[in-house]
């Protein structure tokens, strides 16, 4: 079968790697892809928001399955466009992708269906938000309602910081139209854990847990990023935590979306906080996380095409979902200055060191071709990932492998997975 993957980041490279393992797949295309994905797929120069052009390509090439990676096209309704053309596509429709597209919607959904989350208020104008903050307990969390590349969340320790945050999001429009509405949320303490899941509209099957590192610098300092590294499984996601989440969060979310007439088929990413009062939902994503996909999909033993087919056909309950007992750690190599200003276009050397190496992966996040060379083309450049029987071994291997590649202004956190030592 022919498969089209939409997207150009590390997540899509991880998806392409999993798809390439399927014996059912004969050809892979990726739009627009990157220099790493080009080893596995034919790159297609169509942007992710060009829905009609993508659907035209899928029809012309006889694509049997399209997998949508990023949030923007899902929230924008690409699945609806493909389905209207009779094309087989994996991901939630527009009315279900709102689970990620609007934080206000998802918070209201959790409140209505008694899904554990932080206390919150939604605001549509800055004046009301500022008035509310005068009586709020600090620290407090401000979230731009819409999509903001994982950066539209501000943790404010003082009233002055919170007021400045409201101005930044709602008045200065730092995150564009994502800040037209604001969610002001109780600050929760505890460990963050991510759980990705496959969903077929009624049945949900969770993948292995993972733990992200959002801040740009060591010791969780610096600005929020799209993710500087990850490890899987999380030792803090115990059997007891899983049992609670299965009963009170995961299935309840799927049922809530169905009850609202928003049947969800695709991947739901649950961002959880393990608080002293039990697990609570921090956020939902309507797709594979990045870099969560890099550490979770490398451990997937089931054929990803079989699992995706079962989600589309509403037969997930009949499908086995099996993961390796091994652990995985991903360390992101970024351009120094990310997530603010950084230079790109630098040649990347040493990529061949990963060729033929078992248990090692170099997922391309922001790369491109220039004069027959592979160069940096983004803030997050590579996701160096390793698997091993234990998290500590995987962490050691991943950091060792970061030395195999180099580029000017290469930057990484040195403490990815440090929490493993405290488990």
PyMOL commands that set and color helices and strands:
alter all, ss='L'
color gray80, all
select helices_A, chain A and resi 10-20+37-39+51-61+71-76+78-84+94-101+103-112+126-133+159-171+176-180+218-220+239-259+292-299+304-312+316-318+351-354+391-404+418-422
alter helices_A, ss='H'
color red, helices_A
select strands_A, chain A and resi 2-7+27-32+42-44+65-68+89-90+120-123+140-144+153-156+182-186+191-200+204-212+215-217+221-224+229-232+265-275+278-285+327-335+360-364+367-370+373-376+380-388+410-411
alter strands_A, ss='S'
color yellow, strands_A
deselect
rebuild
show_as cartoon
